[in-house]
Amino acid sequence: MSSFLVMGAGKMGIVLAKDLIEADTQNTVTLVDISSKQLKKAESFIRSERLTPLQRDMENKKQREGMFTGHDVALSALLHKHSLMAFETAVHKSVHLVDLVGEKPLERLGYDEEARKKGITLISGLGVSPGITNICVGRAVHLLDETDDALIYVGGNPVHPRPPLNYRIVYAVESLLDFYERMVPILKEGKVKEVQSLSEIESISFPPSFPEMECFYTDGLNSLLHTMKGKIKDKLYEKTIRHKGHAMGIKILTECGLFSRRPVHLGGQQVIPREVIELVLDSKMKLGKEKDVTLLRIVVSGKKSGKPATHIFEMIDFYDEEKGYTSMAKTTSFPASIAAQMITSGEITKRGSLFPEDVFHAELYLPFMKALKECGVVITHEESH
């Protein structure tokens, strides 16, 4: 029997909680959120006496620290702005943590020694991207003698595109727009360089159902920039996959000033364009009952025994109609759920502040992928010479 704390009762948190409860008849889950509405929605969806909903505010230190007490592993499915708060609290309270968010990896690494002394495991950035992407890159680098390039293509999309922007939002609109605004660090010739988000648009296909997609640079490497530096000789980057025309639509909104945080005067009031566009897009572009798909391709090339070798990982994952899970919720939540269960079972013994590529690149790779497949998420891996 294990006791899990799941922070955040959005789509990802609800799937996390349900999966942990269904994994073992003895598991208990405390699901925390500031919204009573979200917690009631979670209760209705999960329907288990082993679920304890708890209304708490992550920004209240006393409430935040109190929720960790008595749990074996905490899982964070929080907004980016609350992720480090949860991370630091887990260290302070000496509780294992698996976090879907992986930003600010160097700050997280700063807690490595303290986490090891306390005998806890902290795994950051374990969703689909970062997460599955990191594991695949780490696996290929582990198998190659020399690595030249690691190219990541990944994205969640509606199965059938329609206006506006040929897209539907499957997580917080605030996080999505931030994602499109940031400069993008990549490795080129083995050195960190910055490129513009939404740039270098190219075509990509996933036959038979998705023959015409596009992809472009986005900031998704997180820890890989640090863990793979010195191991990859030339290129390491991530591009987001969308239906064609999406990038141009976002660029038009940006160039029109609708992403600006500078107030403008309207009807005698000050209005911030960014807040308006968030409100409008959130109401117009939520996924709702539409079906989604997550597409992934990772190409890692280098040498093995002196000869050229390439590893290709692919995934086309669809909405689960039987369980009512979006593909993005599945592919983001299941990796974290698997890792949390591996911590409580003793399969993961490494301690400290870690990233997915540190944990699952060697002997735990196949068990992790097997568990993911049993959850219905299948990633193929082909090697060519």
C-alpha positions as CSV (number, residue, x, y, z in Angstrom):
1,M,0.0,0.0,0.0
2,S,1.3,3.4,-1.0
3,S,0.0,6.9,-0.2
4,F,0.4,9.5,-3.0
5,L,-0.1,13.2,-3.0
6,V,-1.2,14.6,-6.4
7,M,-1.0,18.4,-6.6
8,G,-3.3,20.0,-9.3
9,A,-6.7,18.8,-10.3
10,G,-6.6,19.8,-14.0
11,K,-6.7,17.2,-16.8
12,M,-3.3,15.9,-16.0
13,G,-3.8,15.7,-12.2
14,I,-7.1,13.9,-12.5
15,V,-5.6,11.2,-14.8
16,L,-2.6,10.9,-12.5
17,A,-4.8,10.3,-9.5
18,K,-7.1,7.8,-11.3
19,D,-4.2,5.8,-12.7
20,L,-2.5,5.6,-9.3
21,I,-5.7,4.4,-7.6
22,E,-6.3,1.8,-10.4
23,A,-2.7,0.6,-10.3
24,D,-3.1,-1.1,-6.9
25,T,-6.2,-1.8,-4.8
26,Q,-4.4,-0.6,-1.7
27,N,-3.1,2.7,-3.0
28,T,-4.6,5.9,-1.6
29,V,-4.4,9.4,-3.3
30,T,-4.9,12.9,-1.8
31,L,-5.7,15.2,-4.7
32,V,-5.1,18.9,-3.9
33,D,-6.4,22.0,-5.7
34,I,-7.4,25.5,-4.9
35,S,-10.7,25.1,-6.8
36,S,-13.5,23.2,-5.2
37,K,-15.2,23.0,-8.6
38,Q,-12.2,21.1,-10.0
39,L,-12.1,18.8,-7.0
40,K,-15.8,17.9,-7.4
41,K,-15.2,17.2,-11.1
42,A,-12.3,14.9,-10.1
43,E,-14.4,13.1,-7.5
44,S,-17.2,12.5,-10.1
45,F,-14.7,11.2,-12.7
46,I,-12.6,9.0,-10.4
47,R,-15.3,7.6,-8.2
48,S,-13.2,5.9,-5.5
49,E,-13.3,5.9,-1.7
50,R,-9.5,5.9,-1.8
51,L,-9.4,9.4,-3.2
52,T,-9.3,12.3,-0.7
53,P,-10.0,15.7,-2.2
54,L,-8.2,18.5,-0.4
55,Q,-8.8,22.2,-1.1
56,R,-5.5,24.1,-0.5
57,D,-3.6,27.1,-1.8
58,M,-0.1,26.3,-3.1
59,E,0.9,29.9,-2.4
60,N,0.1,29.5,1.4
61,K,3.3,28.1,2.9
62,K,1.6,26.6,5.9
63,Q,-1.0,24.9,3.8
64,R,1.6,23.8,1.3
65,E,3.8,22.1,3.9
66,G,0.9,20.5,5.7
67,M,-0.3,18.7,2.6
68,F,3.0,16.7,2.2
69,T,2.8,15.1,5.7
70,G,2.1,11.3,5.6
71,H,2.6,10.7,1.9
72,D,5.2,8.4,0.3
73,V,5.5,10.2,-3.0
74,A,4.2,13.6,-4.2
75,L,3.4,14.3,-7.8
76,S,3.1,17.8,-9.2
77,A,0.7,18.6,-12.0
78,L,0.7,22.3,-11.2
79,L,1.0,25.4,-13.3
80,H,4.7,26.3,-14.0
81,K,4.6,29.2,-11.5
82,H,3.9,26.8,-8.6
83,S,6.2,24.0,-9.7
84,L,9.3,25.1,-7.9
85,M,7.3,25.9,-4.7
86,A,6.2,22.3,-4.6
87,F,9.7,21.1,-5.5
88,E,11.3,23.0,-2.6
89,T,8.6,21.9,-0.2
90,A,9.2,18.3,-1.1
91,V,12.9,18.7,-0.2
92,H,12.1,20.5,3.1
93,K,9.6,17.8,4.1
94,S,11.8,14.9,2.9
95,V,9.2,13.5,0.5
96,H,9.9,11.9,-2.9
97,L,8.6,14.0,-5.8
98,V,7.8,13.4,-9.5
99,D,7.1,16.7,-11.3
100,L,5.6,17.1,-14.8
101,V,7.4,20.4,-15.1
102,G,11.1,20.6,-15.7
103,E,11.9,24.3,-16.2
104,K,14.8,25.9,-14.4
105,P,16.8,22.7,-14.2
106,L,20.0,24.3,-12.8
107,E,17.9,25.6,-9.8
108,R,16.6,22.1,-9.3
109,L,20.1,20.6,-9.5
110,G,21.1,22.9,-6.7
111,Y,19.1,20.7,-4.3
112,D,20.8,17.5,-5.4
113,E,23.1,17.1,-2.4
114,E,20.4,17.9,0.2
115,A,18.0,15.4,-1.5
116,R,20.7,12.7,-1.4
117,K,21.4,13.4,2.2
118,K,17.7,13.1,3.0
119,G,17.4,9.9,1.0
120,I,14.8,11.2,-1.4
121,T,14.3,11.0,-5.2
122,L,13.2,14.1,-7.1
123,I,12.5,13.6,-10.8
124,S,11.7,16.8,-12.7
125,G,10.2,17.1,-16.2
126,L,8.6,13.7,-16.5
127,G,5.6,14.1,-18.9
128,V,5.7,13.7,-22.7
129,S,8.0,16.7,-23.4
130,P,10.0,17.1,-21.3
131,G,9.8,13.5,-20.2
132,I,9.4,10.8,-22.8
133,T,11.5,12.9,-25.2
134,N,14.4,13.0,-22.6
135,I,14.2,9.3,-22.0
136,C,14.4,8.5,-25.7
137,V,17.4,10.8,-26.3
138,G,19.1,9.5,-23.2
139,R,18.6,5.9,-24.4
140,A,20.0,6.6,-27.8
141,V,23.1,8.4,-26.5
142,H,23.6,5.5,-24.1
143,L,23.6,3.0,-27.0
144,L,25.8,5.0,-29.3
145,D,29.6,5.3,-28.9
146,E,29.4,8.9,-30.4
147,T,26.4,11.1,-30.9
148,D,26.3,13.8,-33.5
149,D,22.7,15.0,-33.5
150,A,19.5,14.5,-31.5
151,L,16.4,16.0,-33.2
152,I,13.0,16.1,-31.3
153,Y,9.7,16.6,-33.0
154,V,6.6,16.5,-30.8
155,G,3.2,18.0,-30.4
156,G,-0.4,17.5,-29.2
157,N,-3.1,18.5,-31.7
158,P,-6.8,18.0,-32.4
159,V,-7.4,15.1,-34.7
160,H,-9.4,17.3,-37.1
161,P,-8.1,20.9,-37.4
162,R,-10.5,23.8,-37.6
163,P,-10.3,27.6,-37.0
164,P,-9.1,29.5,-35.1
165,L,-5.5,28.6,-35.6
166,N,-6.1,24.9,-36.5
167,Y,-5.5,24.1,-32.9
168,R,-7.2,23.2,-29.6
169,I,-5.7,24.0,-26.2
170,V,-5.2,21.0,-24.0
171,Y,-3.5,22.7,-21.0
172,A,-3.2,26.2,-19.6
173,V,-3.5,28.9,-22.2
174,E,-1.0,31.1,-20.2
175,S,1.6,28.3,-20.5
176,L,1.0,27.9,-24.2
177,L,1.5,31.6,-25.0
178,D,4.6,31.8,-22.9
179,F,5.9,28.8,-24.8
180,Y,5.5,30.7,-28.1
181,E,7.1,33.9,-26.8
182,R,10.4,32.6,-25.3
183,M,13.7,32.6,-27.1
184,V,14.7,29.0,-27.8
185,P,18.1,27.6,-26.6
186,I,19.4,24.8,-28.8
187,L,22.8,23.1,-29.3
188,K,24.6,23.8,-32.6
189,E,28.1,22.6,-33.1
190,G,27.9,21.4,-29.5
191,K,27.4,24.9,-28.1
192,V,24.3,26.6,-26.7
193,K,22.8,29.1,-29.1
194,E,19.4,30.9,-29.1
195,V,17.0,31.0,-32.0
196,Q,13.5,32.6,-32.4
197,S,10.5,30.6,-31.3
198,L,8.2,29.7,-34.2
199,S,11.1,29.9,-36.7
200,E,12.6,27.4,-39.1
201,I,9.1,26.1,-40.1
202,E,9.4,22.8,-42.0
203,S,6.9,20.1,-43.2
204,I,6.6,16.8,-41.3
205,S,4.3,13.8,-42.0
206,F,2.9,10.9,-40.0
207,P,1.2,8.7,-42.5
208,P,-1.5,7.6,-43.0
209,S,-3.6,10.0,-40.9
210,F,-1.4,13.0,-40.7
211,P,0.5,13.5,-44.0
212,E,0.7,17.3,-43.9
213,M,1.9,18.8,-40.6
214,E,4.4,21.6,-39.8
215,C,7.0,22.0,-37.1
216,F,9.0,24.9,-35.7
217,Y,11.5,25.7,-33.0
218,T,10.2,25.9,-29.4
219,D,11.8,25.9,-26.0
220,G,11.3,22.3,-24.8
221,L,14.8,20.9,-24.1
222,N,15.0,21.9,-20.4
223,S,17.5,19.6,-18.7
224,L,18.8,18.0,-21.9
225,L,20.7,21.2,-22.6
226,H,22.8,20.5,-19.5
227,T,22.8,16.7,-19.3
228,M,23.7,16.3,-23.0
229,K,26.3,19.0,-23.3
230,G,29.6,17.4,-24.2
231,K,27.8,14.2,-25.2
232,I,26.3,15.5,-28.4
233,K,28.8,16.9,-30.9
234,D,26.6,19.0,-33.1
235,K,22.8,19.6,-33.0
236,L,20.2,19.2,-30.3
237,Y,16.8,20.9,-30.7
238,E,13.1,20.4,-30.3
239,K,10.4,21.4,-32.7
240,T,6.7,21.5,-32.0
241,I,4.3,19.8,-34.4
242,R,1.1,21.5,-35.4
243,H,-1.4,21.4,-38.3
244,K,-0.3,23.6,-41.2
245,G,-1.0,27.3,-40.9
246,H,-0.8,27.4,-37.1
247,A,2.6,29.1,-36.8
248,M,1.6,31.8,-39.2
249,G,-1.6,32.5,-37.3
250,I,0.3,32.9,-34.0
251,K,2.9,35.2,-35.7
252,I,0.1,37.4,-37.0
253,L,-1.4,37.8,-33.5
254,T,2.1,38.6,-32.1
255,E,2.9,41.2,-34.8
256,C,-0.4,42.8,-34.2
257,G,0.6,43.4,-30.6
258,L,-1.9,41.1,-29.0
259,F,0.8,39.3,-26.9
260,S,1.9,42.6,-25.4
261,R,1.8,43.2,-21.7
262,R,1.9,46.9,-22.1
263,P,-1.4,48.5,-21.1
264,V,-3.5,50.4,-23.8
265,H,-6.3,52.9,-23.1
266,L,-9.7,51.7,-24.1
267,G,-13.0,53.3,-23.1
268,G,-11.4,55.2,-20.3
269,Q,-9.7,52.0,-18.9
270,Q,-6.3,50.5,-19.1
271,V,-6.4,47.1,-20.9
272,I,-3.5,44.6,-21.2
273,P,-3.7,42.9,-24.7
274,R,-2.1,39.7,-23.4
275,E,-4.8,39.2,-20.8
276,V,-7.5,39.8,-23.4
277,I,-6.0,37.3,-25.9
278,E,-5.7,34.7,-23.1
279,L,-9.3,35.2,-22.2
280,V,-10.5,35.0,-25.8
281,L,-8.4,32.0,-26.8
282,D,-9.3,30.1,-23.6
283,S,-13.0,30.5,-24.4
284,K,-12.7,29.8,-28.1
285,M,-10.0,27.1,-28.3
286,K,-10.4,24.7,-25.4
287,L,-10.4,21.1,-26.6
288,G,-13.8,20.3,-25.2
289,K,-15.2,17.0,-26.4
290,E,-13.0,16.9,-29.6
291,K,-10.5,14.1,-30.0
292,D,-6.8,14.8,-29.8
293,V,-3.6,13.1,-30.9
294,T,0.0,13.3,-29.7
295,L,2.7,12.9,-32.4
296,L,6.3,12.3,-31.6
297,R,9.4,11.5,-33.6
298,I,13.0,11.6,-32.3
299,V,16.0,11.0,-34.5
300,V,19.4,10.5,-32.9
301,S,22.4,9.8,-35.1
302,G,26.0,9.1,-34.5
303,K,28.4,6.1,-34.5
304,K,28.6,2.6,-33.1
305,S,31.7,0.6,-33.4
306,G,33.1,3.2,-35.8
307,K,30.1,2.9,-38.2
308,P,27.2,5.4,-38.7
309,A,24.0,4.5,-36.7
310,T,20.7,6.2,-36.3
311,H,18.0,5.6,-33.6
312,I,14.4,6.6,-34.5
313,F,11.6,6.7,-31.9
314,E,8.0,7.3,-32.9
315,M,4.6,7.6,-31.3
316,I,1.1,8.3,-32.6
317,D,-1.2,8.3,-29.6
318,F,-4.9,8.9,-29.8
319,Y,-7.6,10.0,-27.3
320,D,-8.8,7.1,-25.2
321,E,-12.6,6.9,-25.8
322,E,-13.2,4.1,-23.3
323,K,-11.7,6.0,-20.3
324,G,-12.3,9.5,-21.6
325,Y,-8.7,10.5,-21.4
326,T,-7.2,13.0,-23.8
327,S,-4.0,11.8,-25.5
328,M,-2.1,14.7,-24.0
329,A,-3.3,13.8,-20.5
330,K,-2.3,10.2,-21.0
331,T,1.1,10.8,-22.5
332,T,1.9,13.5,-19.9
333,S,0.5,11.7,-16.8
334,F,1.3,8.0,-17.2
335,P,5.2,8.5,-17.3
336,A,5.0,10.3,-13.9
337,S,2.6,7.7,-12.5
338,I,4.9,4.9,-13.5
339,A,7.9,6.6,-12.0
340,A,6.1,7.2,-8.7
341,Q,5.2,3.5,-8.5
342,M,8.8,2.5,-9.3
343,I,9.9,4.7,-6.4
344,T,7.5,3.0,-3.9
345,S,8.3,-0.5,-5.3
346,G,12.0,0.0,-4.9
347,E,12.8,-0.2,-8.6
348,I,14.1,3.3,-8.6
349,T,16.9,3.5,-6.0
350,K,18.9,6.5,-7.2
351,R,18.5,9.5,-4.9
352,G,19.0,13.2,-5.5
353,S,17.6,15.8,-7.9
354,L,17.3,13.9,-11.2
355,F,15.9,14.2,-14.7
356,P,14.3,11.4,-16.8
357,E,17.4,10.9,-18.9
358,D,19.4,10.2,-15.6
359,V,17.0,7.5,-14.5
360,F,15.6,5.6,-17.4
361,H,18.4,5.4,-20.0
362,A,19.9,2.0,-19.0
363,E,18.4,-0.9,-17.1
364,L,15.1,0.8,-16.3
365,Y,14.4,1.8,-19.9
366,L,12.7,-1.4,-20.9
367,P,10.6,-1.8,-17.7
368,F,9.5,1.8,-18.1
369,M,8.5,1.4,-21.8
370,K,6.8,-1.9,-21.0
371,A,4.7,-0.2,-18.3
372,L,3.9,2.7,-20.7
373,K,2.8,0.2,-23.3
374,E,0.5,-1.6,-20.7
375,C,-1.1,1.9,-20.2
376,G,-1.8,2.0,-24.0
377,V,1.0,4.4,-24.9
378,V,3.3,2.7,-27.5
379,I,6.6,4.1,-28.6
380,T,8.4,2.3,-31.4
381,H,12.2,2.2,-31.6
382,E,14.2,1.4,-34.8
383,E,17.9,1.3,-35.3
384,S,19.5,1.6,-38.7
385,H,23.2,1.3,-39.7
